[in-house]
Amino acid sequence: MRDSFNELSYKELLTKKDELVKKYSDHRFNSVVGHIDNEVEKRNMRKKIARLNTLIHEFDLGIRKQ
């Protein structure tokens, strides 16, 4: 199911992105070590981070207002 990030404010988007980046790096480390069951989750996290980056960039450009 697709996460809805449209209702979040700029600061909430930044904190959510930081959380996902940390979770993604932990997931990458665990996949290298070999303790991961679901490889698809890494791809889903990358897509979520890209969505958040897009929304943050729209705030920076002034397309979205707070």
Backbone as numpy.savetxt, mean C-alpha at the origin, in Angstrom:
# Nx Ny Nz CAx CAy CAz Cx Cy Cz
-10.99 -8.79 -2.37 -11.82 -7.62 -2.37 -10.94 -6.38 -2.37
-11.33 -5.41 -3.13 -10.54 -4.20 -3.30 -10.75 -3.27 -2.11
-9.63 -2.76 -1.59 -9.71 -1.83 -0.47 -10.17 -0.47 -0.97
-10.92 0.21 -0.14 -11.41 1.54 -0.50 -10.57 2.58 0.22
-9.68 3.21 -0.51 -8.82 4.23 0.05 -9.32 5.64 -0.27
-10.41 5.76 -1.02 -10.88 7.07 -1.46 -11.37 7.96 -0.33
-11.85 7.37 0.76 -12.40 8.16 1.85 -11.33 8.65 2.82
-10.10 8.18 2.68 -9.05 8.53 3.63 -8.48 9.92 3.34
-8.04 10.58 4.40 -7.41 11.89 4.24 -5.95 11.70 3.82
-5.28 12.81 3.57 -3.89 12.76 3.10 -2.98 12.10 4.14
-3.12 12.51 5.40 -2.27 11.94 6.45 -2.56 10.46 6.67
-3.82 10.09 6.58 -4.18 8.68 6.73 -3.61 7.85 5.59
-3.60 8.42 4.39 -3.01 7.71 3.24 -1.52 7.49 3.46
-0.83 8.50 3.98 0.61 8.37 4.22 0.90 7.30 5.27
0.12 7.28 6.34 0.35 6.28 7.39 0.01 4.87 6.89
-1.05 4.76 6.11 -1.43 3.46 5.55 -0.35 2.96 4.59
0.23 3.87 3.80 1.29 3.49 2.88 2.52 3.01 3.65
2.88 3.71 4.72 4.02 3.29 5.53 3.81 1.91 6.13
2.58 1.65 6.60 2.26 0.33 7.16 2.40 -0.76 6.10
1.87 -0.49 4.91 1.93 -1.50 3.85 3.35 -1.74 3.36
4.16 -0.68 3.29 5.55 -0.85 2.86 6.31 -1.70 3.87
6.07 -1.46 5.15 6.72 -2.27 6.19 6.27 -3.73 6.10
4.96 -3.92 5.93 4.42 -5.28 5.81 4.97 -5.97 4.56
5.12 -5.22 3.46 5.64 -5.77 2.21 7.10 -6.19 2.38
7.90 -5.36 3.05 9.31 -5.72 3.24 9.45 -6.94 4.14
8.61 -7.04 5.17 8.62 -8.23 6.02 8.23 -9.47 5.21
7.25 -9.30 4.35 6.79 -10.42 3.52 7.90 -10.85 2.56
8.61 -9.89 1.98 9.71 -10.23 1.07 10.81 -10.97 1.81
11.13 -10.51 3.02 12.15 -11.19 3.82 11.74 -12.63 4.11
10.50 -12.82 4.51 10.02 -14.17 4.82 9.98 -15.06 3.59
9.73 -14.48 2.41 9.73 -15.29 1.20 11.14 -15.74 0.83
12.12 -14.91 1.11 13.51 -15.29 0.84 13.95 -16.39 1.80
13.55 -16.24 3.05 13.90 -17.24 4.06 13.17 -18.55 3.80
11.96 -18.44 3.25 11.21 -19.64 2.90 10.06 -19.94 3.81
9.62 -18.97 4.59 8.52 -19.18 5.53 7.23 -18.54 5.06
6.93 -18.62 3.81 5.74 -17.96 3.28 4.87 -18.99 2.58
3.57 -18.88 2.79 2.64 -19.81 2.19 1.95 -19.24 0.96
1.63 -17.95 0.99 0.85 -17.33 -0.07 1.70 -16.31 -0.83
2.16 -16.69 -1.99 2.99 -15.80 -2.81 2.16 -14.71 -3.50
0.87 -14.93 -3.66 0.01 -13.96 -4.33 -0.16 -12.70 -3.48
-0.03 -12.86 -2.18 -0.21 -11.72 -1.27 0.83 -10.62 -1.55
2.03 -11.00 -1.96 3.07 -10.01 -2.28 2.64 -9.14 -3.45
2.05 -9.74 -4.46 1.57 -8.99 -5.61 0.41 -8.08 -5.22
-0.48 -8.56 -4.37 -1.61 -7.74 -3.92 -1.14 -6.54 -3.12
-0.13 -6.72 -2.28 0.41 -5.60 -1.51 1.05 -4.56 -2.42
1.76 -5.01 -3.45 2.36 -4.06 -4.40 1.28 -3.22 -5.08
0.16 -3.85 -5.44 -0.94 -3.13 -6.09 -1.57 -2.12 -5.14
-1.73 -2.49 -3.87 -2.29 -1.57 -2.89 -1.37 -0.37 -2.68
-0.06 -0.62 -2.62 0.90 0.47 -2.46 0.84 1.39 -3.67
0.69 0.83 -4.87 0.59 1.65 -6.08 -0.67 2.50 -6.06
-1.80 1.94 -5.60 -3.03 2.73 -5.48 -2.86 3.87 -4.50
-2.21 3.59 -3.38 -1.98 4.64 -2.39 -1.06 5.72 -2.94
-0.02 5.33 -3.67 0.88 6.31 -4.28 0.14 7.20 -5.27
-0.79 6.62 -6.01 -1.58 7.39 -6.97 -2.44 8.41 -6.25
-3.11 8.00 -5.19 -3.97 8.93 -4.45 -3.15 10.03 -3.78
-1.99 9.68 -3.24 -1.13 10.68 -2.61 -0.65 11.68 -3.66
-0.31 11.20 -4.83 0.13 12.09 -5.91 -0.99 13.02 -6.37
-2.23 12.51 -6.38 -3.36 13.36 -6.74 -3.55 14.48 -5.72
-3.33 14.19 -4.44 -3.39 15.25 -3.42 -2.28 16.27 -3.65
-1.09 15.79 -4.00 0.03 16.69 -4.22 -0.20 17.61 -5.43
-0.84 17.08 -6.45 -1.11 17.87 -7.65 -2.30 18.81 -7.48
-3.12 18.56 -6.47 -4.28 19.39 -6.25 -5.55 18.86 -6.93
-5.50 17.67 -7.47 -6.66 17.07 -8.11 -7.70 16.72 -7.06
-7.22 16.17 -5.93 -8.10 15.84 -4.81 -7.93 16.89 -3.73
-9.02 17.21 -3.10 -9.00 18.17 -1.99 -9.27 17.43 -0.70
-8.77 17.97 0.40 -8.99 17.33 1.70 -10.29 17.65 2.27
